[in-house]
Amino acid sequence: MHDNEKHIMVVDDMADSADSLAALVNLWGYHGEAQYGGAAALKSAGLRRPSVVLLDLDMPRMCGFEFARRVREVRGGERISIVAISGYTSAAYQARARELGIGYYLFKPANLARLRALLAQLAPLEAAVRSPILSPPAARRFSPLKCQPAKGAKSTVPGSSVHHQEAAACWS
């Protein structure tokens, strides 16, 4: 297995989100790399091609759609699997993603079991590398604690009729 087959790039302008998801991907046995914008991610992909990009679509300066279009121009870019992870649930966003070669579209907050299964399909790990952390059935489960939304918190999906719970899931 080539090293880039385990390289997962997480692109999100929200540093905490990118860092957290990259750390989780590392726990799963991959090499997770956080990038905080499309331009930086594009530069990094030119230096070391990831096998999978987990991509936020709504970013300033270079949005996820533009990144997806331009990363295909990078040497080997046509072989990169792109997974959009977005709070935008509209059919128009999903159609645009498909047009640009984004093969998978997950809604925020992403189902971690589904994401892990998708990564296992796109970038399989050797059995010796697989981590039991957060494996279904998970020995370590999460449950809602007494997490309260910030005062005046809104849905995570602007302009959408889809409503998410305002209370966050917390690790127990």
One Martini backbone bead per residue (centre of mass of N, CA, C, O) as a GRO file, in nm:
protein
  172
    1MET     BB    1   0.096   0.036   0.023
    2HIS     BB    2   0.057   0.355  -0.019
    3ASP     BB    3   0.077   0.635   0.166
    4ASN     BB    4  -0.159   0.799   0.015
    5GLU     BB    5  -0.389   0.584   0.092
    6LYS     BB    6  -0.384   0.720   0.408
    7HIS     BB    7  -0.446   1.012   0.303
    8ILE     BB    8  -0.634   1.262   0.483
    9MET     BB    9  -0.810   1.549   0.391
   10VAL     BB   10  -0.907   1.838   0.580
   11VAL     BB   11  -1.150   2.091   0.476
   12ASP     BB   12  -1.171   2.384   0.689
   13ASP     BB   13  -1.226   2.706   0.820
   14MET     BB   14  -1.274   2.551   1.082
   15ALA     BB   15  -1.030   2.458   1.282
   16ASP     BB   16  -1.171   2.273   1.489
   17SER     BB   17  -1.299   2.085   1.281
   18ALA     BB   18  -1.045   1.998   1.129
   19ASP     BB   19  -0.883   1.894   1.372
   20SER     BB   20  -1.088   1.688   1.482
   21LEU     BB   21  -1.115   1.513   1.224
   22ALA     BB   22  -0.813   1.450   1.190
   23ALA     BB   23  -0.783   1.309   1.465
   24LEU     BB   24  -0.987   1.085   1.412
   25VAL     BB   25  -0.851   0.968   1.160
   26ASN     BB   26  -0.596   0.890   1.316
   27LEU     BB   27  -0.737   0.688   1.510
   28TRP     BB   28  -0.823   0.504   1.252
   29GLY     BB   29  -0.515   0.495   1.086
   30TYR     BB   30  -0.463   0.754   0.953
   31HIS     BB   31  -0.355   1.043   0.771
   32GLY     BB   32  -0.432   1.343   0.907
   33GLU     BB   33  -0.513   1.660   0.741
   34ALA     BB   34  -0.524   2.001   0.808
   35GLN     BB   35  -0.719   2.252   0.638
   36TYR     BB   36  -0.827   2.619   0.620
   37GLY     BB   37  -0.841   2.609   0.296
   38GLY     BB   38  -0.834   2.592  -0.042
   39ALA     BB   39  -0.548   2.701  -0.110
   40ALA     BB   40  -0.386   2.532   0.094
   41ALA     BB   41  -0.493   2.257  -0.006
   42LEU     BB   42  -0.391   2.277  -0.296
   43LYS     BB   43  -0.094   2.297  -0.228
   44SER     BB   44  -0.076   2.029  -0.069
   45ALA     BB   45  -0.178   1.840  -0.301
   46GLY     BB   46   0.078   1.905  -0.479
   47LEU     BB   47   0.280   1.765  -0.271
   48ARG     BB   48   0.039   1.564  -0.145
   49ARG     BB   49  -0.160   1.320  -0.237
   50PRO     BB   50  -0.463   1.241  -0.159
   51SER     BB   51  -0.715   1.003  -0.139
   52VAL     BB   52  -0.885   1.195   0.059
   53VAL     BB   53  -1.147   1.447   0.079
   54LEU     BB   54  -1.272   1.650   0.339
   55LEU     BB   55  -1.535   1.886   0.247
   56ASP     BB   56  -1.603   2.202   0.272
   57LEU     BB   57  -1.805   2.446   0.101
   58ASP     BB   58  -1.818   2.697   0.312
   59MET     BB   59  -1.577   2.924   0.207
   60PRO     BB   60  -1.357   3.152   0.193
   61ARG     BB   61  -1.239   3.262  -0.119
   62MET     BB   62  -1.229   2.924  -0.144
   63CYS     BB   63  -1.443   2.716  -0.224
   64GLY     BB   64  -1.523   2.387  -0.251
   65PHE     BB   65  -1.593   2.394  -0.552
   66GLU     BB   66  -1.327   2.519  -0.650
   67PHE     BB   67  -1.142   2.310  -0.535
   68ALA     BB   68  -1.256   2.065  -0.691
   69ARG     BB   69  -1.183   2.176  -0.969
   70ARG     BB   70  -0.867   2.231  -0.917
   71VAL     BB   71  -0.765   1.947  -0.810
   72ARG     BB   72  -0.789   1.804  -1.095
   73GLU     BB   73  -0.514   1.959  -1.200
   74VAL     BB   74  -0.358   1.791  -1.033
   75ARG     BB   75  -0.144   1.560  -1.000
   76GLY     BB   76  -0.374   1.296  -0.963
   77GLY     BB   77  -0.661   1.436  -0.905
   78GLU     BB   78  -0.858   1.221  -1.041
   79ARG     BB   79  -0.801   1.010  -0.780
   80ILE     BB   80  -0.957   1.183  -0.589
   81SER     BB   81  -1.157   1.161  -0.319
   82ILE     BB   82  -1.469   1.335  -0.258
   83VAL     BB   83  -1.608   1.465   0.054
   84ALA     BB   84  -1.884   1.615   0.147
   85ILE     BB   85  -1.925   1.840   0.438
   86SER     BB   86  -2.252   1.972   0.498
   87GLY     BB   87  -2.516   2.205   0.582
   88TYR     BB   88  -2.604   2.177   0.290
   89THR     BB   89  -2.919   2.017   0.162
   90SER     BB   90  -2.961   2.089  -0.116
   91ALA     BB   91  -3.005   1.988  -0.440
   92ALA     BB   92  -2.820   2.202  -0.569
   93TYR     BB   93  -2.561   2.134  -0.415
   94GLN     BB   94  -2.549   1.834  -0.495
   95ALA     BB   95  -2.539   1.878  -0.801
   96ARG     BB   96  -2.283   2.049  -0.808
   97ALA     BB   97  -2.102   1.835  -0.686
   98ARG     BB   98  -2.134   1.625  -0.909
   99GLU     BB   99  -2.030   1.806  -1.145
  100LEU     BB  100  -1.733   1.824  -0.979
  101GLY     BB  101  -1.671   1.520  -0.858
  102ILE     BB  102  -1.836   1.474  -0.606
  103GLY     BB  103  -1.908   1.156  -0.471
  104TYR     BB  104  -1.981   1.273  -0.178
  105TYR     BB  105  -2.259   1.348   0.068
  106LEU     BB  106  -2.256   1.501   0.382
  107PHE     BB  107  -2.417   1.585   0.667
  108LYS     BB  108  -2.438   1.808   0.908
  109PRO     BB  109  -2.366   1.606   1.117
  110ALA     BB  110  -2.167   1.352   1.084
  111ASN     BB  111  -2.174   1.020   1.052
  112LEU     BB  112  -1.923   0.830   1.177
  113ALA     BB  113  -1.987   0.546   1.075
  114ARG     BB  114  -2.025   0.629   0.780
  115LEU     BB  115  -1.750   0.760   0.738
  116ARG     BB  116  -1.576   0.514   0.808
  117ALA     BB  117  -1.693   0.328   0.590
  118LEU     BB  118  -1.613   0.508   0.352
  119LEU     BB  119  -1.307   0.504   0.404
  120ALA     BB  120  -1.277   0.194   0.383
  121GLN     BB  121  -1.356   0.200   0.082
  122LEU     BB  122  -1.150   0.428  -0.031
  123ALA     BB  123  -0.917   0.355   0.221
  124PRO     BB  124  -0.788   0.087   0.296
  125LEU     BB  125  -0.682  -0.098   0.564
  126GLU     BB  126  -0.484  -0.269   0.734
  127ALA     BB  127  -0.545  -0.480   0.988
  128ALA     BB  128  -0.304  -0.371   1.175
  129VAL     BB  129  -0.425  -0.059   1.168
  130ARG     BB  130  -0.680  -0.096   1.293
  131SER     BB  131  -0.913   0.071   1.495
  132PRO     BB  132  -1.138   0.041   1.772
  133ILE     BB  133  -1.209   0.326   1.761
  134LEU     BB  134  -1.537   0.371   1.693
  135SER     BB  135  -1.643   0.094   1.654
  136PRO     BB  136  -1.873  -0.105   1.532
  137PRO     BB  137  -1.937  -0.167   1.819
  138ALA     BB  138  -1.897   0.061   2.055
  139ALA     BB  139  -1.730   0.082   2.348
  140ARG     BB  140  -1.747   0.389   2.295
  141ARG     BB  141  -1.999   0.597   2.383
  142PHE     BB  142  -2.239   0.829   2.304
  143SER     BB  143  -2.405   1.092   2.495
  144PRO     BB  144  -2.629   1.291   2.611
  145LEU     BB  145  -2.588   1.559   2.785
  146LYS     BB  146  -2.594   1.877   2.950
  147CYS     BB  147  -2.616   2.027   2.672
  148GLN     BB  148  -2.625   2.359   2.574
  149PRO     BB  149  -2.713   2.598   2.394
  150ALA     BB  150  -2.652   2.878   2.288
  151LYS     BB  151  -2.756   3.174   2.308
  152GLY     BB  152  -2.939   3.196   2.014
  153ALA     BB  153  -2.936   2.945   1.864
  154LYS     BB  154  -2.912   2.797   1.546
  155SER     BB  155  -2.933   2.651   1.279
  156THR     BB  156  -2.690   2.482   1.068
  157VAL     BB  157  -2.911   2.547   0.825
  158PRO     BB  158  -2.936   2.778   0.611
  159GLY     BB  159  -3.253   2.805   0.465
  160SER     BB  160  -3.370   2.548   0.596
  161SER     BB  161  -3.606   2.290   0.683
  162VAL     BB  162  -3.385   2.172   0.842
  163HIS     BB  163  -3.359   2.039   1.173
  164HIS     BB  164  -3.156   2.063   1.445
  165GLN     BB  165  -3.032   1.997   1.719
  166GLU     BB  166  -2.918   2.215   1.966
  167ALA     BB  167  -2.797   1.991   2.113
  168ALA     BB  168  -2.512   1.848   2.193
  169ALA     BB  169  -2.301   1.597   2.158
  170CYS     BB  170  -2.137   1.404   2.408
  171TRP     BB  171  -1.881   1.271   2.567
  172SER     BB  172  -1.856   1.005   2.815
   0.00000   0.00000   0.00000
